[in-house]
């Protein structure tokens, strides 16, 4: 998960009962596997004194920053979103390294084409 991030900032009031998502996400960030995936990713924890909603801010390797309200978003959902966006970043990088334009523009006429079957149909399937 951390391999797609350059920075993680977790802010919460330790006395606030809504910090479960922050604590769980912090535990995921501090796991050995996560740290090994990107040892340069900064993980900052800020304990605040004022009463405000706990939040998690992640900065992707391409500089895009996203802020999550940790009271309304479970840690697993944040992790899944990071992985999904990370796969998108990997795909974009792969296209750029291959010299292909990004984003990929698919002409409308290709979108409306009917896809041919990928496997030949069996004789039993043809009878039905």
C-alpha positions in Angstrom: 0.0 0.0 0.0 2.8 2.5 0.9 4.6 1.9 -2.4 2.1 4.3 -4.1 2.4 7.0 -1.4 5.1 9.5 -0.6 3.5 10.7 2.6 0.8 9.8 5.1 -0.4 12.2 7.8 -2.8 10.9 10.5 -4.4 13.5 12.8 -6.6 12.6 15.8 -7.4 13.5 19.4 -6.4 10.5 21.5 -9.4 11.0 23.8 -11.9 10.9 20.9 -13.7 7.6 20.7 -13.9 7.9 16.9 -10.2 7.2 16.3 -10.5 3.5 15.5 -10.0 4.0 11.8 -6.9 6.1 12.4 -5.4 3.6 14.8 -6.1 0.7 12.4 -4.7 2.6 9.4 -1.6 3.5 11.4 -1.0 -0.1 12.3 -1.2 -1.0 8.6 1.3 1.7 7.7 3.7 0.5 10.5 3.6 -3.2 9.4 6.9 -4.6 8.2 5.5 -5.5 4.8 4.2 -1.9 4.2 7.4 -0.3 5.3 9.5 -2.6 3.1 7.3 -1.7 0.1 8.4 1.9 0.3 10.9 2.8 3.0 11.0 6.5 1.9 7.3 7.1 2.6 6.9 9.5 5.5 4.3 8.5 8.1 3.4 11.4 10.4 1.2 11.1 13.4 -0.2 14.3 14.9 -2.1 14.1 18.1 -4.3 17.2 18.4 -5.9 18.6 21.5 -8.9 20.4 20.1 -12.0 18.5 19.3 -12.3 17.8 15.6 -12.9 14.8 13.4 -9.9 12.5 13.0 -8.5 12.6 9.5 -6.0 10.8 7.3 -4.2 12.6 4.5 -2.3 10.6 1.9 0.0 12.0 -0.8 0.5 9.8 -3.8 3.9 9.5 -5.5 2.6 11.7 -8.3 1.8 14.5 -5.8 -1.9 14.1 -5.6 -3.2 14.6 -2.1 -6.4 13.1 -0.7 -8.0 13.7 2.7 -10.2 11.2 4.4 -12.6 11.8 7.3 -11.6 8.9 9.5 -14.9 8.9 11.4 -16.9 8.1 8.2 -14.4 6.0 6.3 -13.1 2.6 7.6 -9.3 2.0 7.3 -9.9 -0.9 4.9 -11.8 1.3 2.5 -9.0 3.8 2.6 -6.5 1.1 1.9 -8.6 -0.3 -1.0 -8.9 3.1 -2.5 -5.1 3.6 -2.3 -4.5 0.3 -3.9 -7.0 1.0 -6.7 -5.4 4.4 -7.4 -2.0 2.9 -7.2 -2.8 0.3 -9.9 -4.0 3.2 -12.0 -0.7 5.0 -11.5 1.2 1.8 -12.4 -0.8 1.4 -15.6 -0.2 5.0 -16.5 3.6 4.7 -15.9 3.7 1.5 -18.0 2.0 3.2 -21.0 4.3 6.3 -20.7 7.4 4.1 -20.5 6.3 2.2 -23.6 5.9 5.6 -25.4 2.1 5.3 -25.7 -0.1 8.3 -25.2 -1.9 8.6 -21.9 -4.8 8.7 -21.2 -5.8 6.0 -23.7 -8.5 7.4 -26.1 -10.7 4.7 -27.5 -12.6 5.8 -30.6 -16.4 5.6 -30.3 -16.7 3.2 -33.2 -14.5 0.7 -31.4 -16.6 1.0 -28.2 -19.7 0.0 -30.1 -18.1 -3.1 -31.8 -19.3 -6.5 -30.8 -16.5 -8.6 -29.2 -15.8 -11.9 -30.8 -15.7 -15.0 -28.6 -12.2 -15.7 -27.2 -12.7 -19.5 -27.2 -14.2 -21.6 -29.9 -17.6 -22.9 -28.8 -18.0 -26.6 -28.1 -20.3 -28.8 -30.1 -22.7 -29.2 -27.2 -23.0 -25.4 -26.8 -23.8 -25.1 -30.6 -26.8 -27.5 -30.3 -28.6 -25.4 -27.7 
